[in-house]
Amino acid sequence: MTETPPPRIVAFPFGLIALAFLFTVLMGAGILVQPSPLRVANAAHQFDATAAQARLARILGDEAPHPVDSAAQDPVRERLLTEIRALGLAPQVREHFSCRPQPRGPLIDCAMVRNIIFSIGPESAPAILAATHYDSVPAAPGASDAGVGIAVWLEVARVLADAPLQRRVIFLISDGEEPALLGAHAFANGDPLMSSVEALVNLEARGTRGPAVFFESNQPNADAVHAFAAAPRGIANSVMADVYALLSNSTDVTALTRPDLDVVNIALLEGLENYHTPQDSLASFSARSAQHMGDIALATTRAFAAGPDRGDASSRVYTDIASRAFVSAPAWAAQAALALSLIVAAVTFWRAGAQGRWRAFATPFAVLAAAGLSAAAIGFGLGALRPGETSWFAQPEWTRAWCALAALAAIPFALMLTRAPRNAGLISAASMLWFALIGFAASFFLAGVSILFAIPAAAYAAFAAIGLVWKPAPLVGAALAAALTLLIWAPTLFLIELALGFEFPFANAVLMALVGTTWLGVLTGLQRSVRWRSSAIVLGGAVCIAVASAAMAPAASAARPMPLNISYFVDASRNEARVIAGGAARPLPPEIAAAANFSPHMLLPGDSFPSWAAPADVAPAPTPTLTDIMVATEGGERIVRAHLVMDGAYRATLRIPRTAAPLRATINGVTTSFADTGGAGEYLNVACQGRACDSASVEIAFDRTGAATHWFMIGQTPAAPAPPADAVRAARPAETTPIQFGDSTITLSQLRPFD
């Protein structure tokens, strides 16, 4: 008689369930920071987004783009002034011809700006500056950039108009922000009101929806952080401010800031596909986002204006926790907490046992290395497969998915590679040791990042210390630290995606893997004795599916069109014309490629990259030039004086070789030094845009040792009739959109001032 074998027990990989949970959170964390639903009713002291949106609709009227000093801007400004007066306020228009050197480019930009200024509160008191801008780029109606700022500040002014304020609130709705922060530059350097300003709250938009994010501040920032802490559902972290300071991006804050100014810069980031395009309209305007920005701007401004300057000269690090809580601490305290947590984690790790100690220690590093290497390889492969394309732009979810899956697949792979012990306490201690170590080291380069590490690390350290009297405490602390890391970091990773996209997907994957390492102890405890192979296979297969989906996803769609300007270019000196369709590094849409004989060409002197260009008939085009040119030698310098004739063009750029040794430019009496510009290249540039540029006086001073070379004049006219380009423009697919200057006419002519 044979015995019946006992039933086979199949161990279930509960660790895989936990990894699936982590994937779900990493994919959907953006939900946690989305603005609240629009309020149906508002108290008198609350921000009313519906009223704010209605005002903006009246201001924008037919939603025509309204760039600085254009005819289309005049009615927008008049309607804006009407809305301000309807609130019982007295706006002033301050007109300046403003020139500003670009600190990161070899360019001086000029235009006539008309800033709108009004105020509430005690007139003789120190002031809070509430800033935004009302000009748009030539291609966009500007409903969000920065129409949302206008809508918010007018409603904030209504709410605070009768509030008992100790400090004055000056509202600056600047002009000329888009080309070069010209209105803010004029206010900062020439308006007497600026001397009374102690704090600045600026509103911007790099998208058209999503949460309003506090992304830039000053140092030391304690007063700004204190004011922002009053905001409902405030979203911010100090590492974003640190990273932003390293980027070349700029807002009006760049021109307005000074060492003693408290700064809170707030922006919408979601909806990048609409930024500076015709889609930045009232149709894409989000009242929920306006309400979120309005609630934050109102609370922050009220906190600033309700009392005197606190004068706190300390630096703080800060973060929100899923927009439901806001935590800040002195920068030194967060760094000290990380150092202490690092010591506690190291002691706990050593006390957890010698068996498998160094294999456990190697595991978190192996996770990060595997995630980074695999993501870098995938990113390189996708780039080689689709050169020149931003493959994640239309459907970023697939790229987010494969980054997250690569990060999570690295966990079972690393656990198998290192043959990590099944000791949850040891693995937890090793992972938190690495987490605290990375955070502590990173804090010396980006001080603001310390808070993101310090909160989970300190939670683990506290429970690890309790472990001296209650043995389960370290495991409880590890679970709490893992949960806090996920709660803090997952929404932050979503904001990083909004701000930077997936230009460097390996970095996104490594940060996701860093979050995953804090879960190593929890995963080990859940998995028990079950092998990790099946989990690795499942996750590896999921990575392949996500990568394949990302590879097949279109780079653009009608909902998320790719920027593409189709411009008409005339080289007046050679009497040649071409149709231009964007940079040649990116493949042309088939519809555009079939419409004309395109090939790569370097068109403008000083161009770094070729553009797609097709031959076209020469047609009349606005071609600016210099007239009444006179050359003189004065005080050891060579001076060229002339007048600028726009010939119907909107923007004229004078391009001068560096070998000519230009020293300064004076346009309409405003002098700017080329030494204050930045960037590199063989040319220095002076640009003027708008109606005030026609007949503008131009004076360029040169070192007399400079070469007497010829110059170039570049004209740009948005939306100018260009029949030779009509057929190509008619072929534009819905998956592309004009951006910035839009479909324009560009002219190039050569000037010989020394002949």
Secondary structure by P-SEA (a helix, b strand, c coil): cccccccbbbbbaaaaaaaaaaaaaaacccccccccccccccccccccaaaaaaaaaaaaccccccccccccaaaaaaaaaaaaaaacbbbbbbbbbcccccccccbbbbbbbbbbbbbbcccccbbbbbbbbcccccccccccccaaaaaaaaaaaaaaccccccbbbbbbbcccccccaaaaaaaaccccccccccbbbbbbbccccccccccccccccaaaaaaaccccbbbbbaaaaaaaaaccccccccccccccbbbbbbbbccccccccccccccccccaaaaaaaaaaaaaaaaaaaccccccccbbbbbbbccccbbbbccaaaaaaaaaaaaaaaaaaaaaccccaaaaaaaaaaaaaaaaaaaaaaaaaaaaaaccccccccccaaaaaaaaaaaaaaaaaaaaaaacccccaaaaaaaaaaaaaaaaaaaaaacccaaaaaaaaaaaaaaaaaacccccaaaaaaaaaaaaaaaaccaaaaaaaaaacccccaaaaaaaaaaaaaaaaaaaaaaaccccaaaaaaaaaaaaaaaaaaaaacccccccccccccbbbbbcccccbbbbbcccccccccaaaaaacbbbbbbcccccccccbbbbbcccccccccccbbbbbbcccbbbbbbbbbcccccbbbbbbbccccccccccccbbbbcccbbbbcccccccccccccccbbbbbbccccccbbbbbbbbbbcccccccaaaaaaaccccbbbccccbbbbbbbbbcccc
